[in-house]
Amino acid sequence: MPRSKSASDRPLRDQIVESLTPDDAAAEHARLEEEIAAHDARYYQEDAPSVTDAEYDALRRRYEAIEARFPDLRDTESLSEKVGAAPVAKFAKITHAVPMLSLGNAFSDEEVVEFVARVRRFLNLPADETLCFTAEPKIDGLSCSLRYEHGRLVSAATRGDGSQGEDVTANVRTITEIPHVLKGDGVPELIDVRGEVYMDKGDFLALNARQEEAGKPLFANPRNAAAGSLRQLDSAITAARPLRFFAYAWGEASSLPADTQIGVVHAFGSWGLPINPLTILAEDAAGLLAHFRKIGEMRAQLGYDIDGVVYKVDRLDLQRRLGFVSRSPRWALAHKFPAEQATTVLEDIEIQVGRTGALTPVAKLIPVSVGGVVVSNATLHNEDYIRGIGGDGAPIRGGVDIRIGDTVVVQRAGDVIPQVVSVVLEKRPEGTKAFEFTRHCPVCGSLAVREVDPKTGKQDAVRRCTGGLICAAQAVERLRHFASRNAFDIEGLGDENVQLLFDADLVRAPADIFRLHERGDELRNAFLAQRELRAQQREAETGKARKNRLADEKRQFLGVENSPCGRDQCQAPRPPLRRHGRPARCCACGGDAGGDGGGGRPRDHSDGGCIGGARPRESPAPQAAGQ
């Protein structure tokens, strides 16, 4: 029998910290330090994280566990002593008079209970003495420090590496929620107000729609959008982005208006700074955890992304006694939500029809951030899953069905499609009814049936439309499959454009794709109508009219106008067609595009040109979208 691998046989990254030798620990510590530093740069400097919060936190915790077991590995250059990442060179630098540190994290109720107990032990408080904490939502945005002198905003900086941040003063002045002058009683001569710049979920979705329309990259989540918008060299770009701000802390101050955390924050509000109304006081761990659960249930309705709740000792004199350890204060803690799950409300159930006629229920959700990605749709698999019945016929979720209006827990892991995993039954609205799955195709009206497997005699879990190709949904899905990466891999003919061409009666069967060059004007008009519809929708949503409107003849449609194939006698206005594992074919004339381009990848016109005319393309094929 093959022996099981011992700890020494496994890669260091897979070995538990307790099993590491001193030499192994040093090697693993160095590897983690390099990996974490790279992630910090992508998150803080480039606003483009490549791992989820959960994956990053796991790396940090392993790094810190190694240092705890092997203290000699920790020095002044250790990541445990650092915050964030160095400011980007393109910005001027501002040195923080009081460093902007980070917070320690908790991921379980037990860690919160221990935090409260640890604070009480450090302060040597009697068991009957009340110790109050504030609890506030942890905003998932970009930390920023606003310096006010004599009540006037004089500078603004990002966190940077905690000691130095990027000068974003001009950009911050464009954020309408941040006052240029503080008003009211008790404004000190000097104060650094600290808080979070963020973007509302609705504004984020609208921004991404504009990015897509302009052919620009989409933002993964509101945090990235906010950070990317604030860290612009051109403040006009920032001004066009709907950024917001919550104030919750301070740095250097000539005086303070109160002797408690919550008192100072309330003073911020009286001076005109936006503060979070969900900040409360709690007297023990039970109160903190109750607020944590309440905020978790409200998360989807908040309108902005949060990734946990922050707890702080309320009395400022006790904060000073507690002091700091490493890069974080002893008197504060960030209690983080599980990164791959979130609670939201199911607003509707939509039945989608696939290319094989399968009817798939999709949950339409109030958008919520799950694992760093905004989720508004989730699969419900099939009608049995909605009813609380598994594939083997046994109950799932305790037999609880899923209904429109339910508060549900959504889960996302890796690249898996988000799914509804449970129902918060106690929050189910009165009068909700069990979802009745349709017996007819929602697109063509044909009968939808659950067939019986002749071999097993069991009923299929999936209900299918019997309409075949008379069903528009099936026809569109088959066209999408034909043009997809795993079939003919037609660049520029993605899901949205297939639907557009089908609705415009330009492509109803695969053969129609190869005749599009004969209908260039109709193709252009279809794209033009789509763009105009989107623009009108944005005007209706925002209430703002377009500043500039190009004449139709000046609009560019790169995918329509600039994609001739390489055949001399063929100037088809379409993107190239590539077929994996065999010579590429021109999408207009069917000419061979020159065989394999190396590395197992079939060559398109930009590689060698259509053999029909042997004229190589001068530029790679653009996407079929307006510009």
C-alpha positions, 0 to 999 in steps of 0.5 A: 500500500502507498504510504500517506505523506508525512508532514515533511513530504508536504509543501511548507504551505500545507503544513500546520505551524506547529509542525514547522522546524525553525528553518522551515518556519523561516522559509515559510515566513519569507514566502508569506511576507513576499506574497502578502506584500504583493497583495498589499500593493495590489489592494492599496496602490493599484485598487485591484485585489487578486484574492478575496478578503478571506484568502488574504486574512488566512495568509495574515493569520498564518504569518502572525502564527509563525511569528508567535511560535518563532518570535526571532522572525519578527523585527522592525521590517516585519509586516506585523509592524506595518500598515497598508502599502507605500504611497504611489509615486505619482502623488505628492506625500503627506506625513500623518502627524499621528499614524493611521494604524489598522485594527486587529480582526476577530472572526468568531463570537469567542474572539469577541468575548475574549477581547472584552475579557482581555480589556477588562483584565488589562484595566483591572476592572472589578466585575461589577464595573460597567465598561461601555463599547461603541459598535459601528459598521465597518465600511468597505472603502478607502481610509482618508484623513481630513486636516482642518485648521481653524475649521477649514479643510486644508489637506486630505491624505490616504492611509498609505503605509500608515506614516505617509499617505497620498495627497488627494486634497483636490479630489476630496474637495469634489466630494459634496458630503465633505464640508470645506468649512466646519460649523458649530460649537467646539470646533478645535483650531486643528483636527485630523478627521478620519473616516472612509470614502466609499461608493453607494451600491446604486451609484456603483452599478450605474458607474459600471453601466457607464464603463461598459457603455464606454468600452472601459474595464468594469470595477469588481466592487464598490470599494475598488470603484471608490479607491480608483475614483479618489486616486485620480490625477485629474480631479475632474474624473473624481468629481464625476464619480459619486463618492461619499464619506463617513467620519468615525475617528481622528488623529492629531487634535488641538482639543476634543469636544468630548471625553468619549468615543461616541461623544466626539463622533456625535460632535463630528455630526454637529459640525456638518460631517457625515457619521453613521447612524448605526453606531451604538453603545453596548455594555458587554460582549452580548450587546456587541454580538447582538448588534453584529447579528442585527447589522448582518441582517441589515447588510443588504439594505444598507445601500453601501458595502460593509465587511464587519462591525468595529468595536471600540472602548468608549472612554478616551481615558481608558483608550489611552491607558490601553495603548497600542500593540504592534500596528493596532490599538488594544482598545478596538477590534474589527469583527468581520463577516464570513467573506463568502456568505452574506444575507440579503432579500430575495425580491423575485424568482425569474425562470430562464430557458437554456439552449436545451430547453431547461427551465432554471429558476434564478433568484433576483436579489437586493445586491450584496457583496459576497467574497468581494463581488457584488451579487444580484442573481443566484441560482436556485437550481430547479423546482425541487430545490425551491421546495426544499427537496434534494436530488435524492428526494430527501429534505434539504434546509430542514425542508424549508422552501424558498419564497419571494420576499424571504431573507436568504443567505447567499454563498459564493466560493471561487468561480462557482455561481452564487447560490441561495443556501438557506432561509432566515425563516424568522424574518419571512414576511406574513402572507408569503405564498409558496412559489408555484413553478410554471408548467409552461415555457415563459418565453414561447408558452409551450408545455414544460415537462419533467421527463421520466428516465426510462432506465431508472424510472425516476422523474427528471429534476429539470423541467424542459420546454417542449417548443424546440426551435420555435422557442426564441429563448432556446434559439438564442441560447443555441446561437450563444453556444455556437459563438462561445469559446468552447465552440466557434469562439467568435470574438465580439459575439458575446451573449449581449450582442447575440440577443441584440442581433436576434431581436433585430432579426439579423441572426436567427440561425448560425448561417446568418452570422456568415451573411452579416457583411451583406447587411452592414447598414442594418447591423450599424443601426441595431447597435445605434438603437441599442446605445440610444436606448441605454442613454435614455435609460441612464437619463431616466435613472439619474434625472440628468440629460446628456451633455453631448450627443454625437450625430449618428454619422460621427458615432464609431462602431469598431466591431462593425466597421473595422473587422475585415477578413484577410481575403482580398475579395472579402471586406466583411464587417465582422470579427474573426472566427477562431476554432480551437484545435483546428485552422481558423475560418474567416467569419465572412467568407469561410476562408482558412485563416492560416492554421495553428498560431503556436502553443496550441492556439489557432491563428486568427487574421492578426496572426497570418491572415485568411488564406483566401487572399493571403493578406494579413490583418494589420491590427487585431480584431476589436470587440463588436461594441460602440465607442 
